[in-house]
Amino acid sequence: MITSIVLIKTSVDQIPEIAEKIAALEGVSEVYSVTGAHDLIAMVRVAKHDDLADVIPGRISKIPGVASTETHIAFRTYSQHDLEAAFSIGLDA
């Protein structure tokens, strides 16, 4: 599974509508409206790298109102569960 974080700039007056369209796309697991330089962050999870091209430039970037995207591909996933397990090593009596 390949996970990417897509930072999205949109038309500010259309953020909710654009977010809903992006969230409905296959391969998009979550969309967040955020503060800062970008308006939305989408989490994209696909089986192979080629699928990223289908989802991000192929679908997300083509939604009317999406001005630009910036994609970051995750190398590793660290969840709270993983961190708790790492810190508890050797603490059991």
Backbone as XML, in Angstrom:
<?xml version="1.0"?>
<chain id="A" units="angstrom">
  <residue number="1" name="MET">
    <atom name="N" x="0.845" y="-1.179" z="0.000"/>
    <atom name="CA" x="0.000" y="0.000" z="0.000"/>
    <atom name="C" x="0.885" y="1.235" z="0.000"/>
  </residue>
  <residue number="2" name="ILE">
    <atom name="N" x="0.628" y="2.145" z="-0.903"/>
    <atom name="CA" x="1.367" y="3.398" z="-0.991"/>
    <atom name="C" x="0.470" y="4.514" z="-0.463"/>
  </residue>
  <residue number="3" name="THR">
    <atom name="N" x="1.005" y="5.270" z="0.485"/>
    <atom name="CA" x="0.259" y="6.374" z="1.063"/>
    <atom name="C" x="0.897" y="7.678" z="0.635"/>
  </residue>
  <residue number="4" name="SER">
    <atom name="N" x="0.079" y="8.608" z="0.185"/>
    <atom name="CA" x="0.584" y="9.937" z="-0.131"/>
    <atom name="C" x="-0.296" y="10.982" z="0.525"/>
  </residue>
  <residue number="5" name="ILE">
    <atom name="N" x="0.342" y="12.082" z="0.858"/>
    <atom name="CA" x="-0.333" y="13.224" z="1.456"/>
    <atom name="C" x="-0.353" y="14.290" z="0.374"/>
  </residue>
  <residue number="6" name="VAL">
    <atom name="N" x="-1.551" y="14.736" z="0.011"/>
    <atom name="CA" x="-1.685" y="15.696" z="-1.073"/>
    <atom name="C" x="-2.169" y="17.024" z="-0.498"/>
  </residue>
  <residue number="7" name="LEU">
    <atom name="N" x="-1.338" y="18.054" z="-0.611"/>
    <atom name="CA" x="-1.680" y="19.397" z="-0.168"/>
    <atom name="C" x="-2.348" y="20.095" z="-1.350"/>
  </residue>
  <residue number="8" name="ILE">
    <atom name="N" x="-3.501" y="20.693" z="-1.110"/>
    <atom name="CA" x="-4.321" y="21.205" z="-2.210"/>
    <atom name="C" x="-4.698" y="22.660" z="-1.969"/>
  </residue>
  <residue number="9" name="LYS">
    <atom name="N" x="-4.482" y="23.494" z="-2.988"/>
    <atom name="CA" x="-4.959" y="24.878" z="-2.974"/>
    <atom name="C" x="-6.212" y="24.927" z="-3.833"/>
  </residue>
  <residue number="10" name="THR">
    <atom name="N" x="-7.250" y="25.591" z="-3.313"/>
    <atom name="CA" x="-8.537" y="25.630" z="-4.000"/>
    <atom name="C" x="-9.094" y="27.044" z="-4.029"/>
  </residue>
  <residue number="11" name="SER">
    <atom name="N" x="-10.231" y="27.172" z="-4.678"/>
    <atom name="CA" x="-11.006" y="28.397" z="-4.570"/>
    <atom name="C" x="-11.608" y="28.390" z="-3.172"/>
  </residue>
  <residue number="12" name="VAL">
    <atom name="N" x="-11.279" y="29.379" z="-2.372"/>
    <atom name="CA" x="-11.665" y="29.393" z="-0.965"/>
    <atom name="C" x="-13.182" y="29.327" z="-0.790"/>
  </residue>
  <residue number="13" name="ASP">
    <atom name="N" x="-13.923" y="29.943" z="-1.677"/>
    <atom name="CA" x="-15.380" y="29.950" z="-1.533"/>
    <atom name="C" x="-16.016" y="28.611" z="-1.889"/>
  </residue>
  <residue number="14" name="GLN">
    <atom name="N" x="-15.211" y="27.646" z="-2.365"/>
    <atom name="CA" x="-15.741" y="26.345" z="-2.760"/>
    <atom name="C" x="-15.121" y="25.183" z="-1.983"/>
  </residue>
  <residue number="15" name="ILE">
    <atom name="N" x="-14.453" y="25.471" z="-0.884"/>
    <atom name="CA" x="-13.741" y="24.423" z="-0.143"/>
    <atom name="C" x="-14.638" y="23.229" z="0.212"/>
  </residue>
  <residue number="16" name="PRO">
    <atom name="N" x="-15.822" y="23.427" z="0.802"/>
    <atom name="CA" x="-16.623" y="22.246" z="1.171"/>
    <atom name="C" x="-17.033" y="21.398" z="-0.037"/>
  </residue>
  <residue number="17" name="GLU">
    <atom name="N" x="-17.419" y="22.044" z="-1.114"/>
    <atom name="CA" x="-17.854" y="21.298" z="-2.310"/>
    <atom name="C" x="-16.689" y="20.542" z="-2.946"/>
  </residue>
  <residue number="18" name="ILE">
    <atom name="N" x="-15.542" y="21.185" z="-3.021"/>
    <atom name="CA" x="-14.359" y="20.537" z="-3.603"/>
    <atom name="C" x="-13.904" y="19.385" z="-2.712"/>
  </residue>
  <residue number="19" name="ALA">
    <atom name="N" x="-13.917" y="19.597" z="-1.400"/>
    <atom name="CA" x="-13.514" y="18.539" z="-0.460"/>
    <atom name="C" x="-14.400" y="17.309" z="-0.619"/>
  </residue>
  <residue number="20" name="GLU">
    <atom name="N" x="-15.695" y="17.517" z="-0.771"/>
    <atom name="CA" x="-16.615" y="16.384" z="-0.942"/>
    <atom name="C" x="-16.352" y="15.633" z="-2.239"/>
  </residue>
  <residue number="21" name="LYS">
    <atom name="N" x="-16.054" y="16.369" z="-3.308"/>
    <atom name="CA" x="-15.748" y="15.712" z="-4.587"/>
    <atom name="C" x="-14.465" y="14.894" z="-4.486"/>
  </residue>
  <residue number="22" name="ILE">
    <atom name="N" x="-13.465" y="15.445" z="-3.826"/>
    <atom name="CA" x="-12.200" y="14.723" z="-3.664"/>
    <atom name="C" x="-12.405" y="13.492" z="-2.785"/>
  </residue>
  <residue number="23" name="ALA">
    <atom name="N" x="-13.139" y="13.649" z="-1.694"/>
    <atom name="CA" x="-13.372" y="12.527" z="-0.767"/>
    <atom name="C" x="-14.107" y="11.378" z="-1.432"/>
  </residue>
  <residue number="24" name="ALA">
    <atom name="N" x="-14.885" y="11.667" z="-2.458"/>
    <atom name="CA" x="-15.651" y="10.624" z="-3.148"/>
    <atom name="C" x="-14.808" y="9.828" z="-4.146"/>
  </residue>
  <residue number="25" name="LEU">
    <atom name="N" x="-13.589" y="10.259" z="-4.417"/>
    <atom name="CA" x="-12.742" y="9.573" z="-5.401"/>
    <atom name="C" x="-12.184" y="8.271" z="-4.836"/>
  </residue>
  <residue number="26" name="GLU">
    <atom name="N" x="-12.135" y="7.270" z="-5.683"/>
    <atom name="CA" x="-11.511" y="6.005" z="-5.294"/>
    <atom name="C" x="-10.029" y="6.244" z="-5.036"/>
  </residue>
  <residue number="27" name="GLY">
    <atom name="N" x="-9.537" y="5.725" z="-3.931"/>
    <atom name="CA" x="-8.139" y="5.902" z="-3.556"/>
    <atom name="C" x="-7.933" y="7.002" z="-2.524"/>
  </residue>
  <residue number="28" name="VAL">
    <atom name="N" x="-8.933" y="7.859" z="-2.346"/>
    <atom name="CA" x="-8.844" y="8.925" z="-1.348"/>
    <atom name="C" x="-9.522" y="8.429" z="-0.077"/>
  </residue>
  <residue number="29" name="SER">
    <atom name="N" x="-8.752" y="8.359" z="1.019"/>
    <atom name="CA" x="-9.322" y="7.842" z="2.260"/>
    <atom name="C" x="-9.870" y="8.940" z="3.161"/>
  </residue>
  <residue number="30" name="GLU">
    <atom name="N" x="-9.256" y="10.121" z="3.143"/>
    <atom name="CA" x="-9.707" y="11.225" z="3.977"/>
    <atom name="C" x="-9.360" y="12.537" z="3.306"/>
  </residue>
  <residue number="31" name="VAL">
    <atom name="N" x="-10.143" y="13.562" z="3.631"/>
    <atom name="CA" x="-9.843" y="14.926" z="3.201"/>
    <atom name="C" x="-10.059" y="15.833" z="4.404"/>
  </residue>
  <residue number="32" name="TYR">
    <atom name="N" x="-9.092" y="16.709" z="4.664"/>
    <atom name="CA" x="-9.177" y="17.637" z="5.784"/>
    <atom name="C" x="-9.123" y="19.067" z="5.262"/>
  </residue>
  <residue number="33" name="SER">
    <atom name="N" x="-9.964" y="19.945" z="5.784"/>
    <atom name="CA" x="-9.787" y="21.374" z="5.532"/>
    <atom name="C" x="-8.839" y="21.864" z="6.623"/>
  </residue>
  <residue number="34" name="VAL">
    <atom name="N" x="-7.872" y="22.701" z="6.240"/>
    <atom name="CA" x="-6.812" y="23.089" z="7.161"/>
    <atom name="C" x="-6.503" y="24.576" z="7.064"/>
  </residue>
  <residue number="35" name="THR">
    <atom name="N" x="-5.785" y="25.072" z="8.051"/>
    <atom name="CA" x="-5.284" y="26.432" z="8.000"/>
    <atom name="C" x="-3.896" y="26.409" z="7.371"/>
  </residue>
  <residue number="36" name="GLY">
    <atom name="N" x="-3.411" y="27.562" z="6.992"/>
    <atom name="CA" x="-2.057" y="27.646" z="6.450"/>
    <atom name="C" x="-2.048" y="27.915" z="4.957"/>
  </residue>
  <residue number="37" name="ALA">
    <atom name="N" x="-0.953" y="27.552" z="4.331"/>
    <atom name="CA" x="-0.738" y="27.851" z="2.910"/>
    <atom name="C" x="-1.635" y="27.053" z="1.980"/>
  </residue>
  <residue number="38" name="HIS">
    <atom name="N" x="-2.147" y="25.919" z="2.455"/>
    <atom name="CA" x="-3.029" y="25.079" z="1.640"/>
    <atom name="C" x="-4.419" y="25.055" z="2.254"/>
  </residue>
  <residue number="39" name="ASP">
    <atom name="N" x="-5.397" y="24.727" z="1.441"/>
    <atom name="CA" x="-6.785" y="24.725" z="1.898"/>
    <atom name="C" x="-7.268" y="23.347" z="2.330"/>
  </residue>
  <residue number="40" name="LEU">
    <atom name="N" x="-6.777" y="22.312" z="1.645"/>
    <atom name="CA" x="-7.199" y="20.939" z="1.917"/>
    <atom name="C" x="-5.985" y="20.024" z="1.958"/>
  </residue>
  <residue number="41" name="ILE">
    <atom name="N" x="-6.104" y="18.951" z="2.709"/>
    <atom name="CA" x="-5.119" y="17.870" z="2.677"/>
    <atom name="C" x="-5.887" y="16.584" z="2.426"/>
  </residue>
  <residue number="42" name="ALA">
    <atom name="N" x="-5.468" y="15.847" z="1.414"/>
    <atom name="CA" x="-6.095" y="14.566" z="1.093"/>
    <atom name="C" x="-5.099" y="13.444" z="1.356"/>
  </residue>
  <residue number="43" name="MET">
    <atom name="N" x="-5.580" y="12.385" z="1.961"/>
    <atom name="CA" x="-4.779" y="11.181" z="2.158"/>
    <atom name="C" x="-5.159" y="10.218" z="1.043"/>
  </residue>
  <residue number="44" name="VAL">
    <atom name="N" x="-4.179" y="9.848" z="0.238"/>
    <atom name="CA" x="-4.420" y="8.957" z="-0.892"/>
    <atom name="C" x="-3.685" y="7.655" z="-0.619"/>
  </residue>
  <residue number="45" name="ARG">
    <atom name="N" x="-4.420" y="6.550" z="-0.704"/>
    <atom name="CA" x="-3.829" y="5.227" z="-0.478"/>
    <atom name="C" x="-4.156" y="4.346" z="-1.675"/>
  </residue>
  <residue number="46" name="VAL">
    <atom name="N" x="-3.096" y="3.872" z="-2.348"/>
    <atom name="CA" x="-3.262" y="3.062" z="-3.558"/>
    <atom name="C" x="-2.330" y="1.861" z="-3.519"/>
  </residue>
  <residue number="47" name="ALA">
    <atom name="N" x="-2.582" y="0.917" z="-4.410"/>
    <atom name="CA" x="-1.797" y="-0.324" z="-4.424"/>
    <atom name="C" x="-0.422" y="-0.148" z="-5.047"/>
  </residue>
  <residue number="48" name="LYS">
    <atom name="N" x="-0.299" y="0.684" z="-6.066"/>
    <atom name="CA" x="0.989" y="0.830" z="-6.754"/>
    <atom name="C" x="1.206" y="2.273" z="-7.191"/>
  </residue>
  <residue number="49" name="HIS">
    <atom name="N" x="2.468" y="2.607" z="-7.441"/>
    <atom name="CA" x="2.829" y="3.978" z="-7.793"/>
    <atom name="C" x="2.061" y="4.504" z="-9.003"/>
  </residue>
  <residue number="50" name="ASP">
    <atom name="N" x="1.868" y="3.675" z="-10.005"/>
    <atom name="CA" x="1.148" y="4.122" z="-11.200"/>
    <atom name="C" x="-0.260" y="4.609" z="-10.874"/>
  </residue>
  <residue number="51" name="ASP">
    <atom name="N" x="-0.853" y="4.051" z="-9.823"/>
    <atom name="CA" x="-2.197" y="4.466" z="-9.426"/>
    <atom name="C" x="-2.221" y="5.901" z="-8.912"/>
  </residue>
  <residue number="52" name="LEU">
    <atom name="N" x="-1.092" y="6.382" z="-8.377"/>
    <atom name="CA" x="-1.034" y="7.765" z="-7.916"/>
    <atom name="C" x="-1.306" y="8.729" z="-9.069"/>
  </residue>
  <residue number="53" name="ALA">
    <atom name="N" x="-0.773" y="8.416" z="-10.238"/>
    <atom name="CA" x="-0.990" y="9.276" z="-11.404"/>
    <atom name="C" x="-2.458" y="9.312" z="-11.804"/>
  </residue>
  <residue number="54" name="ASP">
    <atom name="N" x="-3.141" y="8.199" z="-11.645"/>
    <atom name="CA" x="-4.573" y="8.166" z="-11.958"/>
    <atom name="C" x="-5.364" y="9.040" z="-10.991"/>
  </residue>
  <residue number="55" name="VAL">
    <atom name="N" x="-5.015" y="8.976" z="-9.714"/>
    <atom name="CA" x="-5.799" y="9.674" z="-8.694"/>
    <atom name="C" x="-5.448" y="11.160" z="-8.612"/>
  </residue>
  <residue number="56" name="ILE">
    <atom name="N" x="-4.158" y="11.489" z="-8.549"/>
    <atom name="CA" x="-3.787" y="12.882" z="-8.252"/>
    <atom name="C" x="-3.861" y="13.768" z="-9.500"/>
  </residue>
  <residue number="57" name="PRO">
    <atom name="N" x="-2.973" y="13.630" z="-10.485"/>
    <atom name="CA" x="-3.146" y="14.500" z="-11.651"/>
    <atom name="C" x="-4.330" y="14.086" z="-12.519"/>
  </residue>
  <residue number="58" name="GLY">
    <atom name="N" x="-4.680" y="12.814" z="-12.480"/>
    <atom name="CA" x="-5.758" y="12.322" z="-13.327"/>
    <atom name="C" x="-7.149" y="12.685" z="-12.865"/>
  </residue>
  <residue number="59" name="ARG">
    <atom name="N" x="-7.350" y="12.826" z="-11.541"/>
    <atom name="CA" x="-8.694" y="13.114" z="-11.026"/>
    <atom name="C" x="-8.736" y="14.350" z="-10.125"/>
  </residue>
  <residue number="60" name="ILE">
    <atom name="N" x="-7.900" y="14.366" z="-9.068"/>
    <atom name="CA" x="-7.957" y="15.490" z="-8.123"/>
    <atom name="C" x="-7.683" y="16.812" z="-8.837"/>
  </residue>
  <residue number="61" name="SER">
    <atom name="N" x="-6.605" y="16.873" z="-9.598"/>
    <atom name="CA" x="-6.218" y="18.127" z="-10.248"/>
    <atom name="C" x="-7.226" y="18.608" z="-11.282"/>
  </residue>
  <residue number="62" name="LYS">
    <atom name="N" x="-8.068" y="17.726" z="-11.758"/>
    <atom name="CA" x="-9.046" y="18.085" z="-12.787"/>
    <atom name="C" x="-10.381" y="18.561" z="-12.220"/>
  </residue>
  <residue number="63" name="ILE">
    <atom name="N" x="-10.535" y="18.509" z="-10.904"/>
    <atom name="CA" x="-11.776" y="18.982" z="-10.296"/>
    <atom name="C" x="-11.804" y="20.506" z="-10.409"/>
  </residue>
  <residue number="64" name="PRO">
    <atom name="N" x="-12.881" y="21.064" z="-10.950"/>
    <atom name="CA" x="-12.973" y="22.526" z="-11.056"/>
    <atom name="C" x="-12.826" y="23.184" z="-9.682"/>
  </residue>
  <residue number="65" name="GLY">
    <atom name="N" x="-11.971" y="24.196" z="-9.625"/>
    <atom name="CA" x="-11.714" y="24.890" z="-8.371"/>
    <atom name="C" x="-10.412" y="24.487" z="-7.714"/>
  </residue>
  <residue number="66" name="VAL">
    <atom name="N" x="-9.814" y="23.359" z="-8.132"/>
    <atom name="CA" x="-8.500" y="22.951" z="-7.617"/>
    <atom name="C" x="-7.449" y="23.749" z="-8.376"/>
  </residue>
  <residue number="67" name="ALA">
    <atom name="N" x="-6.726" y="24.608" z="-7.654"/>
    <atom name="CA" x="-5.721" y="25.469" z="-8.282"/>
    <atom name="C" x="-4.377" y="24.765" z="-8.427"/>
  </residue>
  <residue number="68" name="SER">
    <atom name="N" x="-3.977" y="23.989" z="-7.381"/>
    <atom name="CA" x="-2.695" y="23.282" z="-7.438"/>
    <atom name="C" x="-2.653" y="22.192" z="-6.385"/>
  </residue>
  <residue number="69" name="THR">
    <atom name="N" x="-1.732" y="21.254" z="-6.585"/>
    <atom name="CA" x="-1.506" y="20.189" z="-5.611"/>
    <atom name="C" x="-0.010" y="20.046" z="-5.367"/>
  </residue>
  <residue number="70" name="GLU">
    <atom name="N" x="0.315" y="19.554" z="-4.192"/>
    <atom name="CA" x="1.696" y="19.229" z="-3.833"/>
    <atom name="C" x="1.637" y="17.877" z="-3.144"/>
  </residue>
  <residue number="71" name="THR">
    <atom name="N" x="2.353" y="16.904" z="-3.691"/>
    <atom name="CA" x="2.237" y="15.531" z="-3.204"/>
    <atom name="C" x="3.483" y="15.093" z="-2.452"/>
  </residue>
  <residue number="72" name="HIS">
    <atom name="N" x="3.250" y="14.461" z="-1.307"/>
    <atom name="CA" x="4.323" y="13.883" z="-0.502"/>
    <atom name="C" x="4.031" y="12.398" z="-0.347"/>
  </residue>
  <residue number="73" name="ILE">
    <atom name="N" x="4.982" y="11.553" z="-0.727"/>
    <atom name="CA" x="4.803" y="10.105" z="-0.614"/>
    <atom name="C" x="5.435" y="9.637" z="0.693"/>
  </residue>
  <residue number="74" name="ALA">
    <atom name="N" x="4.680" y="8.893" z="1.473"/>
    <atom name="CA" x="5.151" y="8.418" z="2.774"/>
    <atom name="C" x="6.093" y="7.236" z="2.591"/>
  </residue>
  <residue number="75" name="PHE">
    <atom name="N" x="7.189" y="7.236" z="3.349"/>
    <atom name="CA" x="8.110" y="6.104" z="3.368"/>
    <atom name="C" x="7.657" y="5.059" z="4.375"/>
  </residue>
  <residue number="76" name="ARG">
    <atom name="N" x="7.341" y="5.516" z="5.587"/>
    <atom name="CA" x="6.927" y="4.629" z="6.670"/>
    <atom name="C" x="5.734" y="5.241" z="7.383"/>
  </residue>
  <residue number="77" name="THR">
    <atom name="N" x="4.990" y="4.386" z="8.052"/>
    <atom name="CA" x="3.859" y="4.840" z="8.852"/>
    <atom name="C" x="4.173" y="4.599" z="10.315"/>
  </residue>
  <residue number="78" name="TYR">
    <atom name="N" x="3.973" y="5.612" z="11.117"/>
    <atom name="CA" x="4.132" y="5.509" z="12.562"/>
    <atom name="C" x="2.791" y="5.880" z="13.171"/>
  </residue>
  <residue number="79" name="SER">
    <atom name="N" x="2.174" y="4.939" z="13.824"/>
    <atom name="CA" x="0.898" y="5.226" z="14.467"/>
    <atom name="C" x="1.102" y="5.290" z="15.969"/>
  </residue>
  <residue number="80" name="GLN">
    <atom name="N" x="0.117" y="5.811" z="16.684"/>
    <atom name="CA" x="0.190" y="5.858" z="18.137"/>
    <atom name="C" x="0.386" y="4.455" z="18.700"/>
  </residue>
  <residue number="81" name="HIS">
    <atom name="N" x="-0.263" y="3.478" z="18.084"/>
    <atom name="CA" x="-0.112" y="2.090" z="18.516"/>
    <atom name="C" x="1.341" y="1.649" z="18.403"/>
  </residue>
  <residue number="82" name="ASP">
    <atom name="N" x="2.003" y="1.991" z="17.288"/>
    <atom name="CA" x="3.404" y="1.620" z="17.091"/>
    <atom name="C" x="4.299" y="2.287" z="18.140"/>
  </residue>
  <residue number="83" name="LEU">
    <atom name="N" x="4.037" y="3.568" z="18.429"/>
    <atom name="CA" x="4.855" y="4.281" z="19.401"/>
    <atom name="C" x="4.690" y="3.705" z="20.798"/>
  </residue>
  <residue number="84" name="GLU">
    <atom name="N" x="3.472" y="3.368" z="21.181"/>
    <atom name="CA" x="3.240" y="2.767" z="22.487"/>
    <atom name="C" x="3.968" y="1.440" z="22.610"/>
  </residue>
  <residue number="85" name="ALA">
    <atom name="N" x="3.958" y="0.640" z="21.553"/>
    <atom name="CA" x="4.647" y="-0.648" z="21.572"/>
    <atom name="C" x="6.154" y="-0.456" z="21.706"/>
  </residue>
  <residue number="86" name="ALA">
    <atom name="N" x="6.697" y="0.534" z="21.001"/>
    <atom name="CA" x="8.142" y="0.785" z="21.053"/>
    <atom name="C" x="8.574" y="1.225" z="22.436"/>
  </residue>
  <residue number="87" name="PHE">
    <atom name="N" x="7.807" y="2.102" z="23.075"/>
    <atom name="CA" x="8.170" y="2.612" z="24.387"/>
    <atom name="C" x="7.937" y="1.603" z="25.501"/>
  </residue>
  <residue number="88" name="SER">
    <atom name="N" x="7.124" y="0.600" z="25.255"/>
    <atom name="CA" x="6.836" y="-0.368" z="26.322"/>
    <atom name="C" x="7.777" y="-1.559" z="26.301"/>
  </residue>
  <residue number="89" name="ILE">
    <atom name="N" x="8.691" y="-1.616" z="25.356"/>
    <atom name="CA" x="9.636" y="-2.741" z="25.265"/>
    <atom name="C" x="10.480" y="-2.789" z="26.542"/>
  </residue>
  <residue number="90" name="GLY">
    <atom name="N" x="10.505" y="-3.913" z="27.178"/>
    <atom name="CA" x="11.322" y="-4.108" z="28.363"/>
    <atom name="C" x="10.742" y="-3.578" z="29.644"/>
  </residue>
  <residue number="91" name="LEU">
    <atom name="N" x="9.559" y="-3.024" z="29.586"/>
    <atom name="CA" x="8.972" y="-2.482" z="30.810"/>
    <atom name="C" x="8.137" y="-3.503" z="31.545"/>
  </residue>
  <residue number="92" name="ASP">
    <atom name="N" x="7.817" y="-4.605" z="30.900"/>
    <atom name="CA" x="7.021" y="-5.644" z="31.589"/>
    <atom name="C" x="7.912" y="-6.385" z="32.561"/>
  </residue>
  <residue number="93" name="ALA">
    <atom name="N" x="7.396" y="-6.634" z="33.756"/>
    <atom name="CA" x="8.193" y="-7.332" z="34.767"/>
    <atom name="C" x="8.095" y="-8.815" z="34.606"/>
  </residue>
</chain>
